[in-house]
Amino acid sequence: MRQTAASALLRAVLALTLCLALALPALAGEGEGGKHAASKHGILLVAFGTSVPEAVTAIDSLKRQAEAAFPGVPVRLAYSSSIIRHKIAAEGTIKSSPAQALADMAAEGFTHVTVQSLQTIPGREFEDVRATAEAFQAMPKGIRQVSVGRPLLFLPKDIDAAAAAILPTLPAHKKGEAVVLMGHGTEHPANAAYAALQLALWKQDPSVFVATVESTPSLDDLIPVLKRQGVRTAYLVPFMSVAGDHAHNDMAGAEHGSWANKLKAAGITPKPVLVGLGSRPAVAQLWIDHLKDADKELGL
Ligand code: CO
């Protein structure tokens, strides 16, 4: 008998608690400037950008993957390269800068925004994206909270994950064949990420190599290594979100200094593969995972 009375009381207390829990957010949500004003959640993807029309498919498929991971959350896209933005604007395609995209989102009432950089390494481009995003967090009546996702190669576990994700997507290669990944490369200390990636790849497959267009290791560093190992054919694969200008020209292009021509001159047959990382869903998923991690930081 006493137990029944106690459980009836408990039920009444629970019901009251539930009513309050349902009513409170509605009350607190009143007024735009209120401490608990309603939140509006959005995502901004930032790519360097590309002027190569076929390369846009890699960015589009990354965006679709982000939209699938966050149903109902608007996903916007910005290009961080002003050179690319101006070049494509002249051809009739308008893309926002990260600052413009964030300003638009602030004006549209977004309160919580996760920014995911589609860079491969935490170099200068990434630092600029982060600084821009953080600046928006400091603006009165603007976006209340911004969280920035890490680039592809950031934590040690990211480097192992990137190696594990890309290896099964590479062309099958037999004895005498190698795969050379083309990273961008930079003078920024983050260039060391490529050496870390090389080590992670070698743990699984000693015939997959990494070189960079603009820094170290260069293809010139790599050619003597390939020759010593008796490599006769090398698949060339861009290690960038898109197979854009660098992939089409510096890697596979017909001009004198292209990787394809340098390899030919060294007696190695080049086989360029013009597919960006964004078009390899297993690799693209890593950026999406980083986006999810950053989004959790918003505490929504
Ligand atoms: Co470049």
py3Dmol code that shows the C-alpha trace and the ligand (Angstrom):
import py3Dmol

protein = """\
ATOM      1  CA  MET A   1       0.000   0.000   0.000  1.00  0.00           C
ATOM      2  CA  ARG A   2       2.750   2.403   1.001  1.00  0.00           C
ATOM      3  CA  GLN A   3       4.687   1.385  -2.071  1.00  0.00           C
ATOM      4  CA  THR A   4       1.786   2.232  -4.341  1.00  0.00           C
ATOM      5  CA  ALA A   5       1.447   5.682  -2.772  1.00  0.00           C
ATOM      6  CA  ALA A   6       5.176   6.267  -3.144  1.00  0.00           C
ATOM      7  CA  SER A   7       5.196   5.249  -6.793  1.00  0.00           C
ATOM      8  CA  ALA A   8       2.142   7.446  -7.488  1.00  0.00           C
ATOM      9  CA  LEU A   9       4.027  10.375  -5.960  1.00  0.00           C
ATOM     10  CA  LEU A  10       7.088   9.521  -8.024  1.00  0.00           C
ATOM     11  CA  ARG A  11       4.970   9.445 -11.194  1.00  0.00           C
ATOM     12  CA  ALA A  12       3.489  12.866 -10.331  1.00  0.00           C
ATOM     13  CA  VAL A  13       6.967  14.335  -9.762  1.00  0.00           C
ATOM     14  CA  LEU A  14       8.210  12.861 -13.050  1.00  0.00           C
ATOM     15  CA  ALA A  15       5.223  14.241 -14.953  1.00  0.00           C
ATOM     16  CA  LEU A  16       5.773  17.711 -13.471  1.00  0.00           C
ATOM     17  CA  THR A  17       9.492  17.575 -14.309  1.00  0.00           C
ATOM     18  CA  LEU A  18       8.653  16.597 -17.862  1.00  0.00           C
ATOM     19  CA  CYS A  19       6.170  19.484 -18.205  1.00  0.00           C
ATOM     20  CA  LEU A  20       8.788  21.955 -16.974  1.00  0.00           C
ATOM     21  CA  ALA A  21      11.454  20.491 -19.246  1.00  0.00           C
ATOM     22  CA  LEU A  22       9.163  20.911 -22.247  1.00  0.00           C
ATOM     23  CA  ALA A  23       7.984  24.380 -21.283  1.00  0.00           C
ATOM     24  CA  LEU A  24      11.303  25.957 -20.271  1.00  0.00           C
ATOM     25  CA  PRO A  25      13.110  26.032 -23.627  1.00  0.00           C
ATOM     26  CA  ALA A  26      10.032  27.637 -25.222  1.00  0.00           C
ATOM     27  CA  LEU A  27       9.971  30.349 -22.543  1.00  0.00           C
ATOM     28  CA  ALA A  28      13.713  30.903 -22.631  1.00  0.00           C
ATOM     29  CA  GLY A  29      13.770  30.981 -26.429  1.00  0.00           C
ATOM     30  CA  GLU A  30      11.733  34.199 -26.523  1.00  0.00           C
ATOM     31  CA  GLY A  31      13.563  37.308 -27.663  1.00  0.00           C
ATOM     32  CA  GLU A  32      16.325  37.346 -30.243  1.00  0.00           C
ATOM     33  CA  GLY A  33      19.028  38.498 -27.855  1.00  0.00           C
ATOM     34  CA  GLY A  34      17.975  36.177 -25.048  1.00  0.00           C
ATOM     35  CA  LYS A  35      20.638  34.141 -23.342  1.00  0.00           C
ATOM     36  CA  HIS A  36      19.068  30.941 -24.641  1.00  0.00           C
ATOM     37  CA  ALA A  37      17.865  32.245 -27.995  1.00  0.00           C
ATOM     38  CA  ALA A  38      17.064  29.567 -30.549  1.00  0.00           C
ATOM     39  CA  SER A  39      20.099  28.166 -32.319  1.00  0.00           C
ATOM     40  CA  LYS A  40      20.619  27.681 -36.051  1.00  0.00           C
ATOM     41  CA  HIS A  41      23.199  25.110 -37.047  1.00  0.00           C
ATOM     42  CA  GLY A  42      25.189  25.150 -40.267  1.00  0.00           C
ATOM     43  CA  ILE A  43      28.281  23.700 -41.893  1.00  0.00           C
ATOM     44  CA  LEU A  44      30.814  25.424 -44.117  1.00  0.00           C
ATOM     45  CA  LEU A  45      33.220  23.395 -46.236  1.00  0.00           C
ATOM     46  CA  VAL A  46      36.305  25.280 -47.401  1.00  0.00           C
ATOM     47  CA  ALA A  47      38.174  24.004 -50.445  1.00  0.00           C
ATOM     48  CA  PHE A  48      41.197  25.710 -51.960  1.00  0.00           C
ATOM     49  CA  GLY A  49      39.141  25.696 -55.156  1.00  0.00           C
ATOM     50  CA  THR A  50      39.827  24.675 -58.711  1.00  0.00           C
ATOM     51  CA  SER A  51      39.514  26.149 -62.179  1.00  0.00           C
ATOM     52  CA  VAL A  52      39.398  22.685 -63.785  1.00  0.00           C
ATOM     53  CA  PRO A  53      35.720  21.864 -64.497  1.00  0.00           C
ATOM     54  CA  GLU A  54      36.099  18.051 -64.131  1.00  0.00           C
ATOM     55  CA  ALA A  55      37.810  18.558 -60.758  1.00  0.00           C
ATOM     56  CA  VAL A  56      34.671  20.199 -59.347  1.00  0.00           C
ATOM     57  CA  THR A  57      33.034  16.746 -59.166  1.00  0.00           C
ATOM     58  CA  ALA A  58      35.422  15.793 -56.323  1.00  0.00           C
ATOM     59  CA  ILE A  59      34.326  18.835 -54.287  1.00  0.00           C
ATOM     60  CA  ASP A  60      30.656  18.209 -55.112  1.00  0.00           C
ATOM     61  CA  SER A  61      30.852  14.598 -53.975  1.00  0.00           C
ATOM     62  CA  LEU A  62      32.537  15.667 -50.709  1.00  0.00           C
ATOM     63  CA  LYS A  63      29.690  18.135 -50.154  1.00  0.00           C
ATOM     64  CA  ARG A  64      27.102  15.406 -50.793  1.00  0.00           C
ATOM     65  CA  GLN A  65      28.902  13.140 -48.308  1.00  0.00           C
ATOM     66  CA  ALA A  66      28.747  15.934 -45.688  1.00  0.00           C
ATOM     67  CA  GLU A  67      25.025  16.510 -46.386  1.00  0.00           C
ATOM     68  CA  ALA A  68      24.351  12.775 -45.992  1.00  0.00           C
ATOM     69  CA  ALA A  69      26.212  12.769 -42.644  1.00  0.00           C
ATOM     70  CA  PHE A  70      24.194  15.769 -41.352  1.00  0.00           C
ATOM     71  CA  PRO A  71      20.610  15.432 -42.607  1.00  0.00           C
ATOM     72  CA  GLY A  72      18.710  18.717 -42.381  1.00  0.00           C
ATOM     73  CA  VAL A  73      21.793  20.831 -41.659  1.00  0.00           C
ATOM     74  CA  PRO A  74      22.593  23.356 -44.426  1.00  0.00           C
ATOM     75  CA  VAL A  75      26.056  22.728 -45.917  1.00  0.00           C
ATOM     76  CA  ARG A  76      27.710  25.701 -47.652  1.00  0.00           C
ATOM     77  CA  LEU A  77      30.894  25.755 -49.710  1.00  0.00           C
ATOM     78  CA  ALA A  78      33.642  28.373 -50.020  1.00  0.00           C
ATOM     79  CA  TYR A  79      36.858  28.589 -52.039  1.00  0.00           C
ATOM     80  CA  SER A  80      39.847  29.964 -50.132  1.00  0.00           C
ATOM     81  CA  SER A  81      41.961  30.851 -53.196  1.00  0.00           C
ATOM     82  CA  SER A  82      41.238  34.388 -54.429  1.00  0.00           C
ATOM     83  CA  ILE A  83      43.163  33.669 -57.650  1.00  0.00           C
ATOM     84  CA  ILE A  84      40.844  30.735 -58.412  1.00  0.00           C
ATOM     85  CA  ARG A  85      37.744  32.741 -57.417  1.00  0.00           C
ATOM     86  CA  HIS A  86      38.661  35.582 -59.764  1.00  0.00           C
ATOM     87  CA  LYS A  87      39.598  33.216 -62.579  1.00  0.00           C
ATOM     88  CA  ILE A  88      36.297  31.318 -62.499  1.00  0.00           C
ATOM     89  CA  ALA A  89      34.290  34.531 -61.931  1.00  0.00           C
ATOM     90  CA  ALA A  90      35.556  35.732 -65.312  1.00  0.00           C
ATOM     91  CA  GLU A  91      34.059  32.515 -66.732  1.00  0.00           C
ATOM     92  CA  GLY A  92      30.741  33.125 -64.946  1.00  0.00           C
ATOM     93  CA  THR A  93      31.078  30.953 -61.816  1.00  0.00           C
ATOM     94  CA  ILE A  94      30.812  32.856 -58.548  1.00  0.00           C
ATOM     95  CA  LYS A  95      32.166  31.248 -55.365  1.00  0.00           C
ATOM     96  CA  SER A  96      32.323  32.823 -51.902  1.00  0.00           C
ATOM     97  CA  SER A  97      35.477  33.330 -49.902  1.00  0.00           C
ATOM     98  CA  PRO A  98      35.388  31.775 -46.399  1.00  0.00           C
ATOM     99  CA  ALA A  99      34.855  35.264 -44.904  1.00  0.00           C
ATOM    100  CA  GLN A 100      32.004  36.051 -47.325  1.00  0.00           C
ATOM    101  CA  ALA A 101      30.336  32.694 -46.671  1.00  0.00           C
ATOM    102  CA  LEU A 102      30.553  33.192 -42.890  1.00  0.00           C
ATOM    103  CA  ALA A 103      29.273  36.782 -43.172  1.00  0.00           C
ATOM    104  CA  ASP A 104      26.277  35.500 -45.182  1.00  0.00           C
ATOM    105  CA  MET A 105      25.610  32.791 -42.595  1.00  0.00           C
ATOM    106  CA  ALA A 106      25.804  35.350 -39.758  1.00  0.00           C
ATOM    107  CA  ALA A 107      23.357  37.619 -41.614  1.00  0.00           C
ATOM    108  CA  GLU A 108      21.003  34.666 -42.102  1.00  0.00           C
ATOM    109  CA  GLY A 109      20.969  34.027 -38.369  1.00  0.00           C
ATOM    110  CA  PHE A 110      23.212  30.977 -38.106  1.00  0.00           C
ATOM    111  CA  THR A 111      24.388  30.748 -34.498  1.00  0.00           C
ATOM    112  CA  HIS A 112      26.562  27.615 -34.595  1.00  0.00           C
ATOM    113  CA  VAL A 113      28.793  26.842 -37.553  1.00  0.00           C
ATOM    114  CA  THR A 114      31.281  24.053 -38.073  1.00  0.00           C
ATOM    115  CA  VAL A 115      33.937  24.889 -40.635  1.00  0.00           C
ATOM    116  CA  GLN A 116      35.682  21.969 -42.307  1.00  0.00           C
ATOM    117  CA  SER A 117      38.831  22.718 -44.232  1.00  0.00           C
ATOM    118  CA  LEU A 118      39.412  20.360 -47.167  1.00  0.00           C
ATOM    119  CA  GLN A 119      43.177  20.842 -46.996  1.00  0.00           C
ATOM    120  CA  THR A 120      45.477  17.834 -46.754  1.00  0.00           C
ATOM    121  CA  ILE A 121      47.967  19.325 -44.269  1.00  0.00           C
ATOM    122  CA  PRO A 122      47.795  21.993 -41.533  1.00  0.00           C
ATOM    123  CA  GLY A 123      49.809  24.499 -43.587  1.00  0.00           C
ATOM    124  CA  ARG A 124      49.220  28.173 -44.305  1.00  0.00           C
ATOM    125  CA  GLU A 125      45.937  27.678 -46.144  1.00  0.00           C
ATOM    126  CA  PHE A 126      44.524  25.834 -43.140  1.00  0.00           C
ATOM    127  CA  GLU A 127      45.857  28.439 -40.697  1.00  0.00           C
ATOM    128  CA  ASP A 128      44.142  31.169 -42.719  1.00  0.00           C
ATOM    129  CA  VAL A 129      40.841  29.276 -42.716  1.00  0.00           C
ATOM    130  CA  ARG A 130      41.073  28.782 -38.956  1.00  0.00           C
ATOM    131  CA  ALA A 131      41.966  32.441 -38.276  1.00  0.00           C
ATOM    132  CA  THR A 132      39.062  33.623 -40.457  1.00  0.00           C
ATOM    133  CA  ALA A 133      36.607  31.274 -38.738  1.00  0.00           C
ATOM    134  CA  GLU A 134      37.773  32.287 -35.266  1.00  0.00           C
ATOM    135  CA  ALA A 135      37.467  35.986 -36.117  1.00  0.00           C
ATOM    136  CA  PHE A 136      33.746  35.445 -36.774  1.00  0.00           C
ATOM    137  CA  GLN A 137      33.256  34.035 -33.315  1.00  0.00           C
ATOM    138  CA  ALA A 138      34.348  37.333 -31.782  1.00  0.00           C
ATOM    139  CA  MET A 139      31.715  39.445 -33.542  1.00  0.00           C
ATOM    140  CA  PRO A 140      28.826  40.878 -31.497  1.00  0.00           C
ATOM    141  CA  LYS A 141      25.364  39.713 -32.642  1.00  0.00           C
ATOM    142  CA  GLY A 142      27.064  37.329 -35.053  1.00  0.00           C
ATOM    143  CA  ILE A 143      27.656  33.594 -35.008  1.00  0.00           C
ATOM    144  CA  ARG A 144      27.821  32.498 -31.362  1.00  0.00           C
ATOM    145  CA  GLN A 145      30.114  29.524 -31.824  1.00  0.00           C
ATOM    146  CA  VAL A 146      32.439  28.343 -34.582  1.00  0.00           C
ATOM    147  CA  SER A 147      34.287  25.029 -34.572  1.00  0.00           C
ATOM    148  CA  VAL A 148      37.017  24.186 -37.088  1.00  0.00           C
ATOM    149  CA  GLY A 149      37.684  20.637 -38.282  1.00  0.00           C
ATOM    150  CA  ARG A 150      41.237  19.407 -38.739  1.00  0.00           C
ATOM    151  CA  PRO A 151      42.706  18.768 -42.191  1.00  0.00           C
ATOM    152  CA  LEU A 152      43.347  15.270 -43.563  1.00  0.00           C
ATOM    153  CA  LEU A 153      46.828  14.769 -42.042  1.00  0.00           C
ATOM    154  CA  PHE A 154      46.862  16.307 -38.576  1.00  0.00           C
ATOM    155  CA  LEU A 155      47.024  13.898 -35.618  1.00  0.00           C
ATOM    156  CA  PRO A 156      49.288  10.803 -35.789  1.00  0.00           C
ATOM    157  CA  LYS A 157      46.143   8.636 -36.007  1.00  0.00           C
ATOM    158  CA  ASP A 158      44.947  10.718 -38.986  1.00  0.00           C
ATOM    159  CA  ILE A 159      48.106   9.852 -40.897  1.00  0.00           C
ATOM    160  CA  ASP A 160      47.640   6.104 -40.302  1.00  0.00           C
ATOM    161  CA  ALA A 161      43.957   6.424 -41.240  1.00  0.00           C
ATOM    162  CA  ALA A 162      44.806   8.261 -44.472  1.00  0.00           C
ATOM    163  CA  ALA A 163      47.324   5.564 -45.467  1.00  0.00           C
ATOM    164  CA  ALA A 164      44.829   2.790 -44.678  1.00  0.00           C
ATOM    165  CA  ALA A 165      42.060   4.554 -46.629  1.00  0.00           C
ATOM    166  CA  ILE A 166      43.983   5.359 -49.797  1.00  0.00           C
ATOM    167  CA  LEU A 167      45.925   2.106 -50.263  1.00  0.00           C
ATOM    168  CA  PRO A 168      42.971  -0.097 -51.318  1.00  0.00           C
ATOM    169  CA  THR A 169      41.888   2.593 -53.834  1.00  0.00           C
ATOM    170  CA  LEU A 170      45.225   2.673 -55.711  1.00  0.00           C
ATOM    171  CA  PRO A 171      45.884   0.886 -59.016  1.00  0.00           C
ATOM    172  CA  ALA A 172      47.022  -2.725 -58.571  1.00  0.00           C
ATOM    173  CA  HIS A 173      50.783  -2.816 -59.130  1.00  0.00           C
ATOM    174  CA  LYS A 174      53.010  -5.824 -59.674  1.00  0.00           C
ATOM    175  CA  LYS A 175      56.774  -6.241 -59.429  1.00  0.00           C
ATOM    176  CA  GLY A 176      58.588  -3.458 -61.291  1.00  0.00           C
ATOM    177  CA  GLU A 177      55.640  -1.110 -60.788  1.00  0.00           C
ATOM    178  CA  ALA A 178      55.184   1.629 -58.211  1.00  0.00           C
ATOM    179  CA  VAL A 179      52.611   4.225 -57.221  1.00  0.00           C
ATOM    180  CA  VAL A 180      53.750   7.811 -56.660  1.00  0.00           C
ATOM    181  CA  LEU A 181      51.376  10.094 -54.760  1.00  0.00           C
ATOM    182  CA  MET A 182      51.700  13.765 -55.649  1.00  0.00           C
ATOM    183  CA  GLY A 183      51.313  16.012 -52.610  1.00  0.00           C
ATOM    184  CA  HIS A 184      51.303  19.806 -52.956  1.00  0.00           C
ATOM    185  CA  GLY A 185      54.192  20.628 -50.610  1.00  0.00           C
ATOM    186  CA  THR A 186      54.930  23.859 -48.772  1.00  0.00           C
ATOM    187  CA  GLU A 187      57.685  25.806 -47.021  1.00  0.00           C
ATOM    188  CA  HIS A 188      55.488  25.673 -43.883  1.00  0.00           C
ATOM    189  CA  PRO A 189      56.688  23.206 -41.181  1.00  0.00           C
ATOM    190  CA  ALA A 190      53.527  21.154 -41.828  1.00  0.00           C
ATOM    191  CA  ASN A 191      55.335  19.813 -44.920  1.00  0.00           C
ATOM    192  CA  ALA A 192      56.695  17.136 -42.538  1.00  0.00           C
ATOM    193  CA  ALA A 193      53.259  15.476 -42.747  1.00  0.00           C
ATOM    194  CA  TYR A 194      54.239  14.038 -46.147  1.00  0.00           C
ATOM    195  CA  ALA A 195      57.230  12.216 -44.641  1.00  0.00           C
ATOM    196  CA  ALA A 196      54.984  10.850 -41.900  1.00  0.00           C
ATOM    197  CA  LEU A 197      52.503   9.676 -44.542  1.00  0.00           C
ATOM    198  CA  GLN A 198      55.323   7.987 -46.462  1.00  0.00           C
ATOM    199  CA  LEU A 199      56.300   5.987 -43.392  1.00  0.00           C
ATOM    200  CA  ALA A 200      52.690   4.958 -42.735  1.00  0.00           C
ATOM    201  CA  LEU A 201      52.321   3.824 -46.378  1.00  0.00           C
ATOM    202  CA  TRP A 202      55.591   1.852 -46.339  1.00  0.00           C
ATOM    203  CA  LYS A 203      54.379  -0.121 -43.309  1.00  0.00           C
ATOM    204  CA  GLN A 204      51.719  -1.568 -45.641  1.00  0.00           C
ATOM    205  CA  ASP A 205      53.229  -1.321 -49.112  1.00  0.00           C
ATOM    206  CA  PRO A 206      56.892  -0.502 -49.879  1.00  0.00           C
ATOM    207  CA  SER A 207      56.121   0.352 -53.517  1.00  0.00           C
ATOM    208  CA  VAL A 208      53.908   3.369 -52.756  1.00  0.00           C
ATOM    209  CA  PHE A 209      55.826   6.644 -52.620  1.00  0.00           C
ATOM    210  CA  VAL A 210      55.072  10.266 -51.777  1.00  0.00           C
ATOM    211  CA  ALA A 211      56.613  13.311 -53.455  1.00  0.00           C
ATOM    212  CA  THR A 212      55.532  16.961 -53.615  1.00  0.00           C
ATOM    213  CA  VAL A 213      55.201  19.539 -56.395  1.00  0.00           C
ATOM    214  CA  GLU A 214      56.494  22.517 -54.453  1.00  0.00           C
ATOM    215  CA  SER A 215      58.675  21.206 -51.641  1.00  0.00           C
ATOM    216  CA  THR A 216      60.477  18.177 -50.291  1.00  0.00           C
ATOM    217  CA  PRO A 217      60.630  15.301 -51.110  1.00  0.00           C
ATOM    218  CA  SER A 218      60.559  16.318 -54.777  1.00  0.00           C
ATOM    219  CA  LEU A 219      60.208  13.971 -57.731  1.00  0.00           C
ATOM    220  CA  ASP A 220      63.933  14.534 -58.362  1.00  0.00           C
ATOM    221  CA  ASP A 221      64.611  13.156 -54.857  1.00  0.00           C
ATOM    222  CA  LEU A 222      62.489  10.131 -55.678  1.00  0.00           C
ATOM    223  CA  ILE A 223      63.657   9.155 -59.182  1.00  0.00           C
ATOM    224  CA  PRO A 224      67.016   7.652 -58.058  1.00  0.00           C
ATOM    225  CA  VAL A 225      65.140   5.605 -55.426  1.00  0.00           C
ATOM    226  CA  LEU A 226      62.703   4.276 -58.051  1.00  0.00           C
ATOM    227  CA  LYS A 227      65.586   3.402 -60.383  1.00  0.00           C
ATOM    228  CA  ARG A 228      67.506   1.576 -57.629  1.00  0.00           C
ATOM    229  CA  GLN A 229      64.407  -0.495 -56.944  1.00  0.00           C
ATOM    230  CA  GLY A 230      64.047  -1.451 -60.603  1.00  0.00           C
ATOM    231  CA  VAL A 231      60.757   0.393 -61.102  1.00  0.00           C
ATOM    232  CA  ARG A 232      59.820   0.450 -64.817  1.00  0.00           C
ATOM    233  CA  THR A 233      56.251   1.800 -64.518  1.00  0.00           C
ATOM    234  CA  ALA A 234      54.915   4.376 -62.070  1.00  0.00           C
ATOM    235  CA  TYR A 235      51.252   5.243 -61.531  1.00  0.00           C
ATOM    236  CA  LEU A 236      50.943   8.933 -60.696  1.00  0.00           C
ATOM    237  CA  VAL A 237      48.144   9.793 -58.275  1.00  0.00           C
ATOM    238  CA  PRO A 238      47.316  13.268 -56.915  1.00  0.00           C
ATOM    239  CA  PHE A 239      47.279  13.494 -53.125  1.00  0.00           C
ATOM    240  CA  MET A 240      45.044  16.577 -53.173  1.00  0.00           C
ATOM    241  CA  SER A 241      41.288  16.954 -52.693  1.00  0.00           C
ATOM    242  CA  VAL A 242      40.880  17.470 -56.453  1.00  0.00           C
ATOM    243  CA  ALA A 243      42.751  16.464 -59.600  1.00  0.00           C
ATOM    244  CA  GLY A 244      43.058  20.087 -60.659  1.00  0.00           C
ATOM    245  CA  ASP A 245      45.682  22.252 -62.297  1.00  0.00           C
ATOM    246  CA  HIS A 246      48.689  20.613 -60.580  1.00  0.00           C
ATOM    247  CA  ALA A 247      47.475  17.115 -61.484  1.00  0.00           C
ATOM    248  CA  HIS A 248      46.632  17.987 -65.097  1.00  0.00           C
ATOM    249  CA  ASN A 249      49.740  20.077 -65.777  1.00  0.00           C
ATOM    250  CA  ASP A 250      52.603  19.518 -63.284  1.00  0.00           C
ATOM    251  CA  MET A 251      51.853  15.801 -62.960  1.00  0.00           C
ATOM    252  CA  ALA A 252      50.376  14.543 -66.230  1.00  0.00           C
ATOM    253  CA  GLY A 253      51.026  17.515 -68.547  1.00  0.00           C
ATOM    254  CA  ALA A 254      52.952  17.558 -71.812  1.00  0.00           C
ATOM    255  CA  GLU A 255      55.368  20.334 -70.835  1.00  0.00           C
ATOM    256  CA  HIS A 256      59.042  19.697 -70.324  1.00  0.00           C
ATOM    257  CA  GLY A 257      59.213  19.691 -66.509  1.00  0.00           C
ATOM    258  CA  SER A 258      56.070  17.626 -65.840  1.00  0.00           C
ATOM    259  CA  TRP A 259      56.391  14.521 -63.690  1.00  0.00           C
ATOM    260  CA  ALA A 260      55.282  12.349 -66.603  1.00  0.00           C
ATOM    261  CA  ASN A 261      58.100  13.697 -68.768  1.00  0.00           C
ATOM    262  CA  LYS A 262      60.722  13.545 -66.018  1.00  0.00           C
ATOM    263  CA  LEU A 263      59.892   9.888 -65.409  1.00  0.00           C
ATOM    264  CA  LYS A 264      59.985   9.117 -69.134  1.00  0.00           C
ATOM    265  CA  ALA A 265      63.415  10.737 -69.339  1.00  0.00           C
ATOM    266  CA  ALA A 266      64.513   8.442 -66.481  1.00  0.00           C
ATOM    267  CA  GLY A 267      63.283   5.358 -68.367  1.00  0.00           C
ATOM    268  CA  ILE A 268      60.143   4.912 -66.236  1.00  0.00           C
ATOM    269  CA  THR A 269      56.725   4.716 -67.940  1.00  0.00           C
ATOM    270  CA  PRO A 270      54.304   7.177 -66.270  1.00  0.00           C
ATOM    271  CA  LYS A 271      50.645   6.237 -65.856  1.00  0.00           C
ATOM    272  CA  PRO A 272      48.752   9.292 -64.545  1.00  0.00           C
ATOM    273  CA  VAL A 273      45.478   8.721 -62.714  1.00  0.00           C
ATOM    274  CA  LEU A 274      43.447  11.939 -62.721  1.00  0.00           C
ATOM    275  CA  VAL A 275      41.260  11.239 -59.689  1.00  0.00           C
ATOM    276  CA  GLY A 276      41.315  13.547 -56.641  1.00  0.00           C
ATOM    277  CA  LEU A 277      41.035  12.405 -53.038  1.00  0.00           C
ATOM    278  CA  GLY A 278      37.522  13.872 -52.810  1.00  0.00           C
ATOM    279  CA  SER A 279      36.409  11.330 -55.441  1.00  0.00           C
ATOM    280  CA  ARG A 280      37.739   8.439 -53.327  1.00  0.00           C
ATOM    281  CA  PRO A 281      34.868   7.966 -50.835  1.00  0.00           C
ATOM    282  CA  ALA A 282      36.996   6.125 -48.257  1.00  0.00           C
ATOM    283  CA  VAL A 283      39.444   9.038 -48.117  1.00  0.00           C
ATOM    284  CA  ALA A 284      36.715  11.687 -48.333  1.00  0.00           C
ATOM    285  CA  GLN A 285      35.081   9.992 -45.339  1.00  0.00           C
ATOM    286  CA  LEU A 286      38.096  11.004 -43.206  1.00  0.00           C
ATOM    287  CA  TRP A 287      37.346  14.693 -43.802  1.00  0.00           C
ATOM    288  CA  ILE A 288      33.724  13.933 -42.889  1.00  0.00           C
ATOM    289  CA  ASP A 289      34.911  12.197 -39.692  1.00  0.00           C
ATOM    290  CA  HIS A 290      36.958  15.307 -38.817  1.00  0.00           C
ATOM    291  CA  LEU A 291      33.869  17.423 -39.507  1.00  0.00           C
ATOM    292  CA  LYS A 292      31.865  15.231 -37.106  1.00  0.00           C
ATOM    293  CA  ASP A 293      34.540  15.601 -34.404  1.00  0.00           C
ATOM    294  CA  ALA A 294      34.565  19.391 -34.780  1.00  0.00           C
ATOM    295  CA  ASP A 295      30.764  19.519 -34.834  1.00  0.00           C
ATOM    296  CA  LYS A 296      30.600  17.697 -31.477  1.00  0.00           C
ATOM    297  CA  GLU A 297      32.642  20.560 -29.994  1.00  0.00           C
ATOM    298  CA  LEU A 298      29.686  22.876 -30.600  1.00  0.00           C
ATOM    299  CA  GLY A 299      27.850  20.976 -27.882  1.00  0.00           C
ATOM    300  CA  LEU A 300      24.488  21.246 -29.657  1.00  0.00           C
TER     301      LEU A 300
END
"""
ligand_1 = """\
1
CO
Co 49.692 25.119 -55.886
"""
view = py3Dmol.view(width=600, height=400)
view.addModel(protein, "pdb")
view.setStyle({"model": 0}, {"cartoon": {"style": "trace"}})
view.addModel(ligand_1, "xyz")
view.setStyle({"model": 1}, {"stick": {}})
view.zoomTo()
view.show()
